Amino acid sequence: MRRIVGPILLSTALLLSGCATDKRSDALSHTLLEYANALRWDGFETAQQFVDPKVREAHPLTDLQLARYKQVQVSGYDDGNGAIPGGENEVRQIVQITLTNVHTQSARTIVDHQVWHYDAEKNHWWLESGLPDITQGTN
């Protein structure tokens, strides 16, 4: 009987860990898509909800940052090859974001280096790197 129980327990453990990995992967895919959509269609204030609450609390957006975010609209979002693992519960992603100035309609592209962290307890991915720096290339 012991010879049968051991392999069954091992198989069950592997299946459960596979399910956890699938759950985490599904949550990541969903989160990255929702974040891109939030930036593209809803703006930076909505996208701010994807930033880890601890990061938001430690680095709240200033009035100047909010005003700058309101001056641009995301007109392009290219995540290239997608996210790559950066650790057990971390992924990194380099995204090219095209911004259009709402007043002048001039467009420019910035590079956003994103770091995402998985909260296993809540099955939730949080953006730890914060919102993109839209002042890149401006003086």
C-alpha positions in Angstrom: 0.0 0.0 0.0 2.8 2.4 0.8 4.3 1.9 -2.7 1.0 3.2 -4.2 0.4 6.1 -1.8 3.9 7.7 -2.3 3.5 8.1 -6.1 -0.1 9.3 -5.7 0.9 11.9 -3.2 3.8 13.0 -5.4 1.5 13.2 -8.4 -1.1 15.2 -6.5 1.6 17.6 -5.2 2.9 18.1 -8.8 -0.6 18.7 -10.1 -1.4 21.2 -7.4 1.8 23.1 -7.9 1.1 23.1 -11.7 -2.4 24.5 -10.9 -0.8 27.2 -8.8 1.6 28.1 -11.6 -1.2 28.2 -14.1 -3.2 30.4 -11.8 -0.3 32.7 -11.4 0.4 32.8 -15.1 -3.3 33.4 -15.9 -3.4 36.2 -13.4 -0.2 37.8 -14.9 -1.6 37.6 -18.5 -4.9 39.2 -17.3 -3.1 41.9 -15.3 -0.7 42.9 -18.0 -3.5 43.2 -20.5 -5.7 45.2 -18.1 -2.8 47.5 -17.3 -2.1 48.2 -21.0 -5.8 48.8 -21.6 -6.0 51.1 -18.5 -3.0 53.2 -19.8 -4.3 53.3 -23.4 -8.0 54.0 -22.8 -8.6 55.2 -19.2 -5.4 57.1 -18.4 -2.7 57.2 -15.8 -5.0 57.7 -12.8 -6.7 54.4 -13.5 -3.4 52.7 -14.2 -2.2 53.9 -10.9 -4.4 51.3 -9.3 -2.1 48.6 -10.6 0.9 50.0 -8.7 1.6 48.2 -5.4 -0.2 50.0 -2.6 3.0 50.2 -0.6 4.7 51.9 -3.5 1.8 54.3 -3.9 1.9 55.2 -0.2 5.7 55.7 -0.2 5.7 57.7 -3.4 2.3 59.4 -3.9 1.9 61.3 -7.2 2.5 65.0 -6.9 0.1 67.6 -8.4 2.8 68.3 -11.1 3.0 64.6 -12.1 -0.8 64.4 -12.3 -0.9 67.6 -14.5 1.8 66.1 -16.8 -0.1 62.8 -17.1 -3.2 64.7 -18.1 -1.3 66.5 -20.9 -0.7 63.2 -22.8 -2.6 60.2 -24.1 -1.1 56.8 -24.7 -1.5 56.2 -28.5 0.8 53.1 -28.6 1.8 50.4 -26.2 4.3 47.7 -27.4 5.4 45.1 -24.9 7.8 43.5 -27.4 8.4 39.9 -26.3 6.3 40.2 -23.1 7.3 39.6 -19.6 10.4 37.6 -18.6 11.0 36.0 -15.2 13.1 38.0 -12.8 12.7 35.7 -9.8 10.2 33.3 -8.3 7.4 35.8 -7.9 8.7 38.6 -10.2 8.6 39.4 -13.9 10.2 42.2 -15.8 8.9 43.8 -19.0 10.3 46.5 -21.3 7.6 48.5 -23.0 7.7 51.2 -25.6 4.9 53.6 -25.0 3.9 56.2 -27.6 2.5 59.4 -26.0 0.5 62.0 -27.9 0.3 65.5 -26.4 -3.4 66.4 -26.2 -2.7 70.0 -27.0 -0.2 69.9 -29.9 -0.9 66.3 -31.2 2.9 65.7 -31.3 3.9 62.2 -30.6 7.0 60.7 -28.9 8.0 57.3 -27.6 9.3 56.5 -24.2 10.7 53.2 -22.7 9.2 51.9 -19.6 11.1 49.3 -17.5 8.4 47.5 -15.5 8.9 45.2 -12.5 5.9 43.2 -11.5 5.6 41.2 -8.2 3.2 38.4 -7.4 1.2 38.4 -4.2 0.5 34.6 -3.8 -1.9 35.2 -0.9 -4.2 37.4 -3.0 -3.4 35.9 -6.3 -2.5 39.3 -7.6 0.3 40.9 -9.6 1.4 44.4 -8.5 3.5 46.9 -10.5 6.5 47.8 -8.2 8.3 50.1 -10.6 5.5 52.7 -10.6 3.9 54.5 -13.5 6.1 55.3 -16.5 8.4 58.4 -16.4 6.8 60.5 -19.2 9.4 63.2 -18.9 12.0 61.1 -20.7 13.6 63.1 -23.5 12.2 66.4 -22.4 14.1 69.3 -21.0 
